[in-house]
C-alpha cells in the first residue's frame, strides 16, 4: 500500500526558487491535486450544475485559469488585452468539458510558473496597477493574491462538486 504524499508545501523547498515564489508554486500544485481529487470524476452535466445557485465547478475552474492569467498580466506591468476581457465575460458559460478546462488551466499554470521562477526577489516591492481604475499593489501583493485567490476558488469548486454528487465526498 503506497503512502499518500504530504501537501505540496510540506514536500520541502523548491530548489533554486526564492521561498516566497516557492509558496506560490506550492499553491498552484495544491490546486492541481485538489481539483483532480475532488472534481476529476464529474460528468459534463455535473460540471455545469448550479446547486443552490452556486457557481458551477466548470465556471470555477475556468475562473481560476482566467484570474491567474489576468493577475500575471498585471504582474508583468501590463493591462489586460481585449482577448482577456472577452475571456472574462465568458468564464461562466457552460459548454467546455473537464478535460478542456483542465488542459487550459494547466497551460496557464505552466506559463505563470515560468514567469514566477524568473522574478527577481528585488522586484517584490515594485509598484503595479490593477484594472481600469489602476488600483495600487506590488509584485508581492500580486503573487500573494494569485495564491490565495486560487485556493479560494478551488475550495468553492470542491464544495460545489460535493453538492452535485448529492453531498458525498
C-alpha positions, -999 to +999 in steps of 0.1 A: +000+000+000+015+033-011+015+062+013+000+095+001+023+124-004+021+153+020+007+185+008+030+204-016+041+229+010+053+201+032+074+185+005+103+209+011+116+240-006+118+241-044+154+241-053+167+273-068+135+292-061+130+321-036+108+309-007+081+334-015+079+322-051+080+287-038+049+293-018+030+304-049+042+274-068+032+251-040-003+268-040-006+261-077+004+224-072-021+221-044-048+234-067-039+209-094-040+180-069-072+191-051-091+197-084-081+163-097-090+146-065-124+163-060-136+171-095-118+147-117-147+123-120-175+147-126-197+143-157-201+172-180-236+177-167-223+178-131-196+201-141-221+228-151-248+223-124-256+252-101-267+236-068-284+262-045-274+288-072-237+283-066-212+289-094-207+257-113-175+237-109-167+243-146-171+281-140-148+279-110-121+261-129-124+285-159-122+314-135-091+301-117-073+299-151-086+333-162-078+350-129-042+337-128-037+348-164-051+383-157-031+387-125+001+376-142-006+403-168-006+429-140+025+413-125+043+420-158+032+456-156+007+454-184-030+459-187-055+434-199-059+427-236-092+427-254-089+389-257-085+386-219-115+409-213-136+387-237-124+356-219-135+371-186-170+377-199-174+340-209-159+323-179-193+311-165-207+300-199-213+262-198-200+240-225-164+231-220-156+196-209-135+189-178-106+178-200-107+211-219-109+231-187-081+211-171-058+215-202-065+252-203-057+256-165-025+235-169-013+257-198-019+289-178-002+274-147+029+263-166+033+297-182+028+316-150+051+293-130+078+301-155+071+338-151+073+335-113+105+315-114+121+343-134+112+370-110+140+388-092+131+390-054+144+426-055+112+433-076+088+423-048+082+458-035+078+473-070+045+491-077+019+476-100-015+488-111-046+466-113-076+471-135-092+501-153-090+521-120-053+513-118-056+503-081-022+501-064-004+470-054+031+455-056+047+425-073+045+407-039+008+417-035+000+401-068+019+369-060+001+365-027-032+372-043-026+347-071-020+320-045-049+329-021-074+336-048-066+303-065-071+284-032-104+303-025-119+291-058-105+256-055-124+254-022-156+266-038-152+241-066-147+213-040-178+222-021-199+225-053-185+192-065-197+175-033-231+190-036-236+179-072-227+144-061-255+146-035-234+158-006-210+128-006-172+131-006 
